């Protein structure tokens, strides 16, 4: 059995080198050994397995930089196995876990547990963030240096905003010394207290307490002042408002080391989707109004928004099929990340390579990962996808253990036809 595989007849997309052309990729073992146009002009060598890509796109494997993985303690919602299977089915080859499971990632033993479970599962690559503060309590800083040495890619308190300005200043100062990245969930907690959805007409009609859009941008603007003081790298997670896009755009104009991401539901849905108290649309931050949705689209178009992550947050039926006030926040997104993002290409005419960059090279560069690009000697992690394949999302068919998606029944375009991790086909519809 040969350990060499030739992927031929592909539209090769590599945002890192701005490549978008018909070509081939040669893999030996778990590495890429050659790739490009005209690779096999003189014929394919003997003893090489051939995979015909049928003209589909071949791109670096997607990196989902925002995944809530509740194991340990929440295996009934999602396990390493089910999350990995979902990722592979969606073309995602690397996931980065947020540190907000029942056991926060504030010590190396939890990182070692994640690394061990990732090796045992052995489907996609699983990385993790460390917490900014011990137990995500917002008071005492975690040991950034020790956590980084153990594999933490950056530092965040997950879905908890670091509200204390002094603690955030200390965190940014500490991070700046070692060039670590701080990721913030930007939401002023007091303004968001007891809020259930976006503050506005829809919340009033439904009689639900609202979370004002200002709660997000106020936290971002405070943090930007602290970034100016410290010079630290800062990332605003899953932004959802027009004001946030403008604040980050202005910060970049001033040369601050600031980046941000959003999730597909913020450029796809609005707070009108909450009609009839649909708990599957309850997310944090909440779905906003149409003005904000359009601003998020514009932020992707003009490059203000650097990355797109699923913000995958599985919740079981018992957590979602409750009155809206009691229901947990979150939706599953690993399997829908690619097609929902590609809607910006099909509907808004965003160049395909620009969108793939936000799912590959951009998060890889931000987090210091070797993945996210095609290159000789680099890991053979890539996704073969058909950007035009039309299909209907059916919650019951999702590989995630939890099925909490607001997109059940939605028809989308774009499907992962083959997912390759370290030269292994972990998902394939073309073999």
C-alpha positions in Angstrom: 0.0 0.0 0.0 1.4 3.3 -1.1 1.6 6.2 1.3 1.6 8.7 -1.5 -1.7 10.3 -2.8 -2.2 12.7 -5.7 -5.1 15.0 -5.6 -5.8 16.0 -9.2 -8.3 18.2 -11.1 -8.8 20.6 -8.3 -9.4 24.3 -8.0 -6.6 25.0 -5.6 -7.3 27.9 -3.1 -4.5 29.0 -0.8 -5.2 32.5 0.7 -1.7 32.6 2.3 -0.1 32.8 -1.2 -3.2 34.3 -2.9 -3.4 31.2 -5.1 -6.7 30.5 -7.0 -6.1 28.2 -10.0 -6.5 24.7 -11.3 -3.8 22.4 -9.9 -2.9 19.3 -8.0 -1.5 18.3 -4.6 0.9 15.4 -3.8 0.8 14.0 -0.3 3.3 11.6 1.2 2.4 10.2 4.6 1.1 13.2 6.6 2.9 16.0 4.7 2.4 17.9 1.5 5.4 17.2 -0.7 4.4 19.1 -3.9 1.5 21.3 -5.1 0.7 23.7 -7.8 -0.3 24.0 -11.5 1.1 21.6 -14.0 2.4 19.3 -11.2 1.7 16.1 -13.2 2.3 17.4 -16.8 4.6 14.4 -17.4 2.2 12.0 -15.9 1.5 10.7 -12.4 4.3 8.5 -10.9 3.7 4.9 -10.3 2.6 3.6 -6.9 0.6 6.8 -6.2 -3.0 6.7 -5.2 -5.1 9.1 -7.3 -8.0 11.1 -5.9 -10.0 13.0 -8.6 -11.3 16.2 -7.1 -13.8 16.6 -10.0 -13.1 20.3 -10.3 -14.0 21.0 -6.7 -12.2 23.5 -4.6 -9.2 22.3 -2.6 -8.3 24.7 0.3 -6.4 24.5 3.6 -8.4 22.8 6.2 -10.8 25.1 8.0 -9.8 26.3 11.4 -12.8 27.0 13.8 -11.3 29.3 16.4 -14.5 29.4 18.6 -15.7 26.1 19.8 -17.4 25.4 23.2 -16.6 21.8 24.0 -18.3 20.9 27.3 -16.2 17.8 28.0 -15.3 17.1 30.8 -18.6 17.4 32.6 -20.9 18.0 29.7 -20.5 14.9 27.6 -24.3 14.5 27.3 -24.2 17.7 25.2 -21.1 17.0 23.2 -18.0 14.8 23.4 -14.6 15.0 21.8 -15.7 12.2 19.4 -19.0 13.9 18.3 -17.5 17.3 18.0 -14.6 15.9 15.9 -17.0 14.0 13.7 -19.1 17.1 13.2 -16.0 19.2 12.4 -14.8 16.6 9.9 -18.2 16.6 8.2 -18.1 20.3 7.9 -14.5 20.5 6.4 -13.0 21.7 9.7 -9.6 20.2 10.3 -8.6 22.1 13.5 -10.8 23.3 16.3 -9.8 25.6 19.2 -11.7 25.0 22.5 -12.8 27.8 24.6 -11.8 27.4 28.3 -15.4 27.5 29.7 -16.3 23.8 30.3 -17.2 22.8 33.8 -13.5 22.6 34.5 -11.9 25.8 33.3 -8.6 25.7 31.5 -6.6 27.5 34.1 -4.0 24.9 34.9 -1.8 22.6 32.8 -3.6 19.4 34.0 -6.7 20.4 32.0 -4.6 21.2 28.9 -3.0 17.8 29.3 -6.4 16.2 29.5 -7.5 17.9 26.3 -4.3 16.8 24.5 -4.8 13.2 25.6 -8.4 13.1 24.6 -7.5 14.7 21.2 -4.9 11.9 20.7 -7.4 9.2 21.7 -10.1 10.7 19.4 -7.7 11.2 16.5 -10.1 12.6 14.0 -9.4 16.4 13.7 -6.8 18.5 15.5 -8.0 19.9 18.8 -6.3 23.0 20.4 -7.3 25.1 23.4 -7.2 28.5 25.0 -6.2 29.2 28.5 -8.2 31.4 30.9 -7.3 35.0 31.6 -8.3 34.7 35.2 -8.3 31.7 37.6 -11.6 29.9 37.5 -12.8 32.7 35.1 -13.7 34.6 38.2 -12.3 37.9 36.9 -9.9 38.6 39.8 -6.6 36.8 39.8 -4.6 36.3 36.6 -3.8 32.8 35.4 -0.2 31.7 34.8 0.0 32.7 31.2 3.6 31.6 30.7 3.0 28.1 32.1 -0.2 27.7 30.2 1.4 28.8 26.9 4.3 26.3 27.4 1.7 23.6 27.9 0.0 24.5 24.6 -2.5 27.3 25.2 -2.8 29.4 22.0 -4.2 32.5 23.6 -6.1 33.7 26.7 -9.8 34.3 27.2 -12.4 33.9 29.9 -14.7 32.4 27.2 -18.3 33.7 27.4 -17.5 35.8 30.4 -16.4 39.4 29.9 -13.5 40.5 31.9 -15.3 43.4 33.5 -12.7 44.8 35.9 -10.7 47.4 34.0 -7.7 47.1 36.4 -7.5 43.3 36.0 -7.8 43.7 32.2 -5.0 46.3 32.2 -2.8 43.8 34.2 -3.7 41.0 31.8 -2.8 43.1 28.7 0.4 44.3 30.3 1.4 40.7 31.2 0.4 39.6 27.7 2.4 42.4 26.0 5.6 41.3 27.7 5.5 37.9 26.0 3.4 38.8 22.9 0.5 36.7 24.1 -3.0 37.4 22.7 -6.0 38.4 24.9 -9.4 37.5 23.6 -12.4 39.3 25.1 -16.1 38.5 25.1 -17.1 42.1 24.7 -20.2 42.8 26.8 -20.7 45.1 29.7 -22.1 42.8 32.3 -24.3 45.2 34.2 -25.9 46.5 31.0 -26.5 42.9 29.9 -27.7 41.7 33.3 -30.9 39.5 33.0 -31.1 40.4 29.3 -32.6 37.7 27.0 -32.3 39.1 23.5 -31.4 42.3 21.6 -33.0 45.4 23.0 -35.4 46.8 20.5 -38.8 46.6 18.9 -38.9 42.8 18.9 -37.9 42.5 22.6 -40.7 45.0 23.4 -43.2 43.0 21.4 -42.2 39.7 23.0 -42.0 41.2 26.5 -38.4 40.1 27.0 -35.7 42.0 28.7 -33.2 43.4 26.2 -29.5 43.7 25.9 -28.6 47.0 24.3 -26.1 47.1 21.4 -24.2 49.7 23.4 -23.2 47.0 26.0 -20.9 45.4 23.3 -19.2 48.6 22.0 -18.7 50.1 25.5 -16.6 47.1 26.5 -14.6 47.3 23.2 -14.0 51.0 23.5 -12.8 50.6 27.1 -10.5 47.8 26.1 -9.1 49.8 23.2 -8.0 52.5 25.6 -6.2 49.9 27.6 -4.6 48.5 24.4 -3.3 52.0 23.7 -1.8 52.1 27.2 -0.2 48.6 27.1 0.5 47.9 23.4 -0.9 44.3 23.8 -2.5 42.2 21.1 -6.3 42.3 21.6 -9.0 40.3 19.8 -12.8 41.1 20.1 -14.8 37.9 19.8 -18.0 37.4 17.9 -18.9 41.0 17.3 -22.5 41.7 16.4 -23.1 45.4 16.1 -22.5 48.3 13.7 -20.9 50.3 16.5 -18.4 47.6 17.2 -17.4 47.3 13.6 -16.9 51.1 13.5 -14.9 51.1 16.7 -12.5 48.3 15.5 -12.2 49.9 12.0 -11.1 53.2 13.7 -8.7 51.4 16.0 -7.1 49.7 13.0 -6.8 53.0 11.3 -4.9 54.3 14.4 -2.5 51.3 14.1 -3.6 49.5 17.2 -2.9 45.7 17.3 -6.5 44.8 17.2 -8.4 42.0 15.5 -12.0 40.6 15.6 -14.2 37.8 14.4 -17.9 37.2 14.0 -20.1 34.1 13.6 -22.3 33.2 10.6 -25.6 33.8 12.5 -24.7 37.5 13.0 -24.6 38.1 9.2 -27.4 35.6 8.4 -30.1 36.2 11.1 -31.7 39.1 12.9 -33.7 39.4 16.2 -36.8 38.9 14.2 -35.9 35.2 14.1 -36.7 35.1 17.9 -40.4 35.5 17.0 -42.6 32.9 18.8 -39.9 32.7 21.5 -37.6 30.3 19.4 -35.0 29.3 22.0 -32.8 27.9 19.2 -32.1 31.5 18.3 -31.0 32.4 21.8 -27.3 33.2 21.6 -24.7 35.4 23.3 -24.3 38.1 22.2 -27.9 38.2 21.0 -29.0 38.4 17.4 -29.3 42.0 16.4 -31.4 44.1 14.1 -31.1 44.4 10.3 -28.9 47.5 10.5 -26.4 45.6 12.6 -26.5 42.6 10.3 -25.7 44.7 7.3 -22.8 46.3 9.2 -21.4 42.9 9.9 -21.6 42.0 6.2 -19.9 45.3 5.4 -17.2 44.6 8.0 -16.4 41.3 6.3 -16.5 42.9 2.9 -14.0 45.7 3.8 -11.7 43.5 5.9 -12.5 45.0 9.3 -13.7 41.6 10.5 -10.6 39.4 10.2 -12.0 35.9 10.9 -15.2 33.9 11.0 -15.8 31.2 13.7 -18.8 29.1 14.3 -19.2 29.8 18.0 -20.3 26.2 18.3 -22.1 25.8 21.6 -24.1 22.5 21.9 -27.1 22.4 24.2 -29.2 19.3 24.8 -33.0 19.3 24.5 -33.5 19.7 28.2 -31.5 23.0 28.1 -33.3 24.5 25.1 -36.9 23.3 25.2 -37.7 25.6 28.1 -39.4 29.0 28.4 -37.1 31.6 26.8 -36.0 33.1 30.1 -34.7 29.7 31.4 -33.3 28.3 28.1 -29.5 28.2 27.7 -27.7 30.2 25.0 -25.9 28.8 22.0 -26.3 27.0 18.7 -24.3 24.2 17.0 -22.2 25.4 14.1 -19.3 23.1 13.1 -21.2 21.5 10.2 -22.8 24.7 9.0 -19.8 27.1 9.2 -18.8 26.6 5.6 -22.1 26.8 3.8 -23.3 29.8 5.8 -20.1 31.6 5.2 -20.2 30.9 1.5 -23.6 32.7 1.4 -21.6 35.9 1.5 -20.0 34.7 -1.7 -23.2 33.7 -3.4 -25.3 36.6 -2.2 -22.9 39.4 -1.4 -20.3 38.6 -4.0 -17.4 38.4 -1.5 -14.5 36.8 -3.3 -14.3 33.1 -2.4 -10.6 33.3 -1.5 -11.3 36.2 0.9 -13.8 34.1 2.8 -11.6 31.0 2.9 -8.8 33.3 4.3 -11.1 34.2 7.2 -11.5 30.5 7.9 -7.9 29.3 7.4 -4.8 31.6 7.1 -6.2 34.4 9.2 -6.9 32.4 12.4 -3.7 30.4 11.9 -1.6 33.6 11.7 -3.4 35.1 14.7 -2.9 32.1 16.9 0.6 31.1 15.7 -0.6 27.8 14.1 1.3 26.0 11.4 -2.0 24.9 9.8 -4.2 27.1 7.6 -2.0 27.1 4.4 -0.7 24.8 1.7 3.0 24.4 1.6 5.8 21.8 1.0 6.6 20.1 4.2 3.4 21.3 6.0 0.7 19.1 7.4 -1.6 17.6 4.8 -4.6 19.2 6.3 -7.1 20.4 3.6 -10.7 20.4 2.6 -12.2 19.6 -0.8 -15.5 21.3 -1.2 -18.1 22.1 -3.8 -19.1 25.7 -3.3 -22.2 25.3 -5.5 -23.7 22.1 -4.0 -27.2 22.9 -2.7 -28.5 21.0 0.3 -31.0 21.4 3.1 -29.9 21.5 6.7 -31.7 18.9 8.8 -31.0 19.0 12.5 -31.6 15.2 12.9 -28.8 14.5 10.4 -26.2 16.6 12.1 -23.2 14.7 13.6 -23.2 16.8 16.7 -24.7 15.1 19.7 -26.8 18.2 20.3 -29.1 19.4 17.5 -29.7 23.0 18.6 -29.6 24.8 15.3 -31.9 27.7 14.1 -31.1 26.7 10.5 -33.1 23.5 10.5 -34.9 23.4 7.1 -32.7 26.1 5.5 -31.4 25.4 2.1 -27.7 26.4 1.7 -24.9 26.1 -1.0 -21.5 24.6 -0.2 -20.6 21.2 1.0 -17.3 19.6 2.2 -16.8 16.6 -0.1 -13.6 15.4 1.5 -11.7 16.4 4.7 -8.1 15.4 5.0 -6.2 15.6 8.3 -2.5 14.5 8.4 -3.0 12.8 5.1 -6.0 10.7 6.4 -9.5 11.0 4.9 -11.6 11.6 8.0 -14.7 12.4 5.9 -15.2 11.7 2.2 -18.0 11.7 -0.4 -15.6 11.3 -3.3 -13.5 8.2 -2.6 
